[in-house]
Amino acid sequence: MPAPDESGAALLQFTPEQAVAVAELHSRCFAVSWTAADFHRFAALAAYPGVTAWLGERLIGFVVLSVIEPEAEILTLCIDKELRGRRFASAMLTRLIEDAAAQGVETLFLEVGVRNEPARALYTRHGFIEAGRRTGYYRTDRGAEDAIVMRLSLPGPMRAARGS
Ligand SMILES: CC(C)(COP(=O)(O)OP(=O)(O)OC[C@H]1O[C@@H](n2cnc3c(N)ncnc32)[C@H](O)[C@@H]1OP(=O)(O)O)[C@@H](O)C(=O)NCCC(=O)NCCS
């Protein structure tokens, strides 16, 4: 297990072997679950499928990416409920952005519910800007919810490697 980053979590690349643990945590984070087979497929398909965060042997968060070069989309992101507010998501996203840029991804996209203030604030803090809206995109207990499409332009592999 690699050394933890400054958030205190160990950050690993998402791999197919982690699919069962990721599906279990996903089912506790979201009303609509995806299966371990779904996550296995996401991890196996992309050269860079995302980041998982660990405290010891415990999976505490994940961010899963779908790459269609030169663009990529964040499919899902979550931190276990009782560990929120400790900058673990921020640490995962920082790693994801650095690694995606180094892989040659030029633009990152995602969709987020208009009422999801913590996630919107997280993405805005990391430089994402609003790129569009999708009406009634999510079905929730409180009825349909619009999604905001957010976009982040990445610096390109050379500049990312130099840290400029
Ligand atoms: C969104 C989520 C991943 C944030 O995880 P987290 O580890 O608590 O976030 P962090 O502690 O790294 O916070 C980073 C930034 O996000 C924002 N943020 C996080 N939680 C917030 C909250 N409750 N209210 C407002 N802003 C919040 C802040 O800008 C924060 O930076 P700051 O601490 O300097 O103010 C977490 O709330 C979660 O898992 N939610 C459920 C799943 C979900 O909605 N995923 C996103 C789907 S698009």
The ligand as a MOL file (V3000), in Angstrom:
LIG
                    3D

  0  0  0     0  0            999 V3000
M  V30 BEGIN CTAB
M  V30 COUNTS 48 50 0 0 0
M  V30 BEGIN ATOM
M  V30 1 C -19.3640 15.6950 -2.9560 0
M  V30 2 C -18.4810 14.8450 -2.0200 0
M  V30 3 C -17.7340 13.8280 -2.8610 0
M  V30 4 C -17.4690 15.7760 -1.3330 0
M  V30 5 O -16.5520 14.9410 -0.5890 0
M  V30 6 P -15.7140 15.5030 0.6500 0
M  V30 7 O -14.5530 14.6070 0.8750 0
M  V30 8 O -16.6110 15.7780 1.7800 0
M  V30 9 O -15.1840 16.9110 0.0550 0
M  V30 10 P -13.8980 17.6960 0.5630 0
M  V30 11 O -13.8080 17.6160 2.0540 0
M  V30 12 O -12.7210 17.2460 -0.2240 0
M  V30 13 O -14.2520 19.1830 0.1620 0
M  V30 14 C -13.6190 19.8510 -0.9180 0
M  V30 15 C -14.4270 21.0800 -1.2830 0
M  V30 16 O -15.7350 20.6950 -1.6960 0
M  V30 17 C -16.6950 21.6440 -1.2120 0
M  V30 18 N -17.5820 20.9910 -0.2580 0
M  V30 19 C -17.4740 19.7410 0.2320 0
M  V30 20 N -18.5000 19.4730 1.0730 0
M  V30 21 C -19.2620 20.5900 1.1030 0
M  V30 22 C -20.4760 20.9350 1.7650 0
M  V30 23 N -21.1210 20.0870 2.5690 0
M  V30 24 N -21.0060 22.1760 1.5390 0
M  V30 25 C -20.3850 23.0580 0.7190 0
M  V30 26 N -19.2250 22.7820 0.0700 0
M  V30 27 C -18.6850 21.5680 0.2470 0
M  V30 28 C -15.8930 22.7730 -0.6120 0
M  V30 29 O -15.5660 23.7020 -1.6240 0
M  V30 30 C -14.6420 22.0330 -0.1590 0
M  V30 31 O -13.5130 22.8630 -0.0570 0
M  V30 32 P -13.1840 23.6120 1.3430 0
M  V30 33 O -13.1090 22.5160 2.3760 0
M  V30 34 O -11.8910 24.2760 1.1020 0
M  V30 35 O -14.3020 24.5570 1.5850 0
M  V30 36 C -19.3180 14.1220 -0.9240 0
M  V30 37 O -20.1560 15.0710 -0.3170 0
M  V30 38 C -20.1450 12.9700 -1.4340 0
M  V30 39 O -19.6580 11.8470 -1.5530 0
M  V30 40 N -21.4450 13.2210 -1.7720 0
M  V30 41 C -22.3450 12.1620 -2.2320 0
M  V30 42 C -22.0300 11.6890 -3.6410 0
M  V30 43 C -22.0900 12.8140 -4.6380 0
M  V30 44 O -22.9570 13.6870 -4.5980 0
M  V30 45 N -21.1470 12.7680 -5.6150 0
M  V30 46 C -21.0650 13.7440 -6.6950 0
M  V30 47 C -21.8940 13.2930 -7.8530 0
M  V30 48 S -21.7780 14.4670 -9.2120 0
M  V30 END ATOM
M  V30 BEGIN BOND
M  V30 1 1 1 2
M  V30 2 1 2 3
M  V30 3 1 2 4
M  V30 4 1 2 36
M  V30 5 1 4 5
M  V30 6 1 5 6
M  V30 7 2 6 7
M  V30 8 1 6 8
M  V30 9 1 6 9
M  V30 10 1 9 10
M  V30 11 2 10 11
M  V30 12 1 10 12
M  V30 13 1 10 13
M  V30 14 1 13 14
M  V30 15 1 14 15
M  V30 16 1 15 16
M  V30 17 1 15 30
M  V30 18 1 16 17
M  V30 19 1 17 18
M  V30 20 1 17 28
M  V30 21 1 18 19
M  V30 22 1 18 27
M  V30 23 2 19 20
M  V30 24 1 20 21
M  V30 25 1 21 22
M  V30 26 2 21 27
M  V30 27 1 22 23
M  V30 28 2 22 24
M  V30 29 1 24 25
M  V30 30 2 25 26
M  V30 31 1 26 27
M  V30 32 1 28 29
M  V30 33 1 28 30
M  V30 34 1 30 31
M  V30 35 1 31 32
M  V30 36 2 32 33
M  V30 37 1 32 34
M  V30 38 1 32 35
M  V30 39 1 36 37
M  V30 40 1 36 38
M  V30 41 2 38 39
M  V30 42 1 38 40
M  V30 43 1 40 41
M  V30 44 1 41 42
M  V30 45 1 42 43
M  V30 46 2 43 44
M  V30 47 1 43 45
M  V30 48 1 45 46
M  V30 49 1 46 47
M  V30 50 1 47 48
M  V30 END BOND
M  V30 END CTAB
M  END
